[in-house]
Amino acid sequence: MGKRNRKTEQREGTFEADIGYSQVEDAVMKAVMQWFKDELLPYFGIKGKAVAIAPTEAVHLELKKLLQDLNLVMGDGSWIHFEFQSKNEGLEGLKRFRVYEAVTSYQYKVKITTYVLFSGKIQNPMTEFTEGVNTYRIQPIIMTKFNVDELMRKLQEKIDVGEKS
């Protein structure tokens, strides 16, 4: 622990006072919502009836390495995120890709678009889902729709003439 001085104590005291006020305000608003939820939801234009109060405090501490398949930085500063799928993971895969996008976008402060290259027998993968007011979608690339032989022929021609990509 470092030396404590009057400036440190003042800063900490102010910080604690601000948090204390905020916590009191939150507690008052929580109490109001608990007692008047049946009146306030319609007042705010929220449809549906509240049937219970759900927990509001959650502690989740997890160290997880997010392993994306490939990220490319584009000329406009945005990123393209690629995932390669040989089996259809459906909703579970989309939720994982959404986490990759959200964390990476937040951490690096970039716009990201996810493209998923589907190989094998995958023809009609799930490409979007909606939760709450948010819809998440990926850009699917169905590999069986492409002629790989044609691509390989073009690449071989480039190699033969010494052309770089």
Residue pairs with C-beta under 8 A, 6 or more apart in sequence:
30 56
32 40
33 40
34 53
37 50
37 53
38 49
38 50
41 47
41 48
41 49
41 50
66 99
66 100
66 103
66 104
68 81
68 83
68 100
68 104
69 81
69 82
69 83
69 84
70 81
70 82
71 79
71 80
71 81
71 82
71 104
71 112
72 79
72 80
72 82
73 79
73 110
74 80
77 110
77 111
78 110
78 111
78 112
78 113
79 104
79 108
79 110
79 111
79 112
79 113
80 112
80 113
80 114
80 115
81 97
81 100
81 101
81 104
81 112
81 113
81 114
81 115
82 114
82 115
82 116
82 117
83 93
83 97
83 100
83 114
83 115
83 116
83 117
83 138
84 116
84 117
84 119
85 93
85 116
85 117
85 118
85 119
85 122
85 125
86 118
86 119
86 120
86 122
87 120
87 122
88 118
88 122
88 125
88 126
89 96
90 125
90 126
91 126
91 129
93 116
93 126
94 126
94 127
94 128
94 129
94 136
94 138
95 129
97 114
97 116
97 136
97 138
98 136
100 114
101 112
101 114
101 136
104 110
104 112
105 111
105 112
113 139
114 138
114 139
115 138
115 139
115 140
115 141
116 125
116 127
116 138
116 139
116 140
116 141
117 141
117 143
118 125
118 140
118 141
118 142
118 143
119 143
119 144
121 144
122 142
122 144
123 142
123 144
125 140
125 142
127 137
127 138
127 139
127 140
128 135
128 136
128 137
128 138
129 135
129 136
130 136
158 164
158 165
